[in-house]
Structures are given as structure tokens and as C-alpha cells.
Amino acid sequence: RADSKQRTYQRKDLETLLQIKRLLYEERMTIEGARLRLKEKKSKRSTVSYPFVQEIRGELHEILEILR
């Protein structure tokens, strides 16, 4: 919340809200169907693996070990 006690939303939250609205009203999906569609989309994004991310993660683990 902002200092004025008014809620503020991140861009990601608003995009999700608009996507839900589109699924429910334009594609005429049920709430459960929209929930499943969003869950599928999220799992597809999280399964994408970028090699450089794995490499950086490994390097960060090495740095952590050195610092310990």
C-alpha cells in the first residue's frame, strides 16, 4: 500500500487481471478453466531452461562456498 493507504499494483498483476478478464468474458471460459489455463502457461514458462542461467547459478554457488 502507498502512504495514502491506497493499494498499488505491479504491472505484472494488472496484466494477469486483464488476462483473466479476457479468458472469462471473451473466451467464455469457466473460472476453473481460466485457472487451469493460467497454471499451464506458468508451468511452460518455468520449464524453459537457459544454459547461461545454469552456468551463472553454478558460479554463484562456487562464490558462496568461497565466502563460507
N, C-alpha and C positions, 0 to 999 in steps of 0.2 A: 504494500500500500504506500501511497505517496504521503507526504507530510499533511496534506489536506484530507486525509482519511479516505481518499478516493482510490479505487483499485486501478492499477496499471497492469497492462498485459503485454507480454512479449509478442513480437511479430509471429513467431512460431505458433503461439497459442491462437492467435487470430486466424492464421492460415488453416489450422486444424478445425477451428469452428466453422469456417467457410466451407471446408471440405465436407464436414458432417452435414451442413445445410444442403449442399449440392446432392449428396448421396440420398438424403431423406426426401427432399422436395422435387429435385429434377429427375433423379433416377428411381424415385418411388420405392426405395428400399425400406425394410423394417429397421428398427433400432438395432436389433441383433445382427442383421445383415451388414449394416454400416459398421458396427463394432468389429465384425469379422474381417471386413474389407480393410479397415484401418490396421488391424493386427497383422494381416498378411503383408501389407505394404511396409510396415515397420520391420517385420522379420526379413523381408527381402533386402532392405537397406542394411540391416545389421550383419547379414551373411556375406556381403561384398567384402572381400579381403584385398587390401592393397599391400603389395610386397614391401614398400618403403615404410609403412606403418609398423609392420612386424620387425623390420630392421631397427627402426628408431626405438621401439619398445625394448628390444634386446639391449641396445646401447644404454638406455635409461636404467635397466636392471643392473647392468655392469657398473654404472656410475653409483647406483645405490649401494652396491656391495662394497665399492671402494670407500664410500663415505661412512659405512658402518664400521 
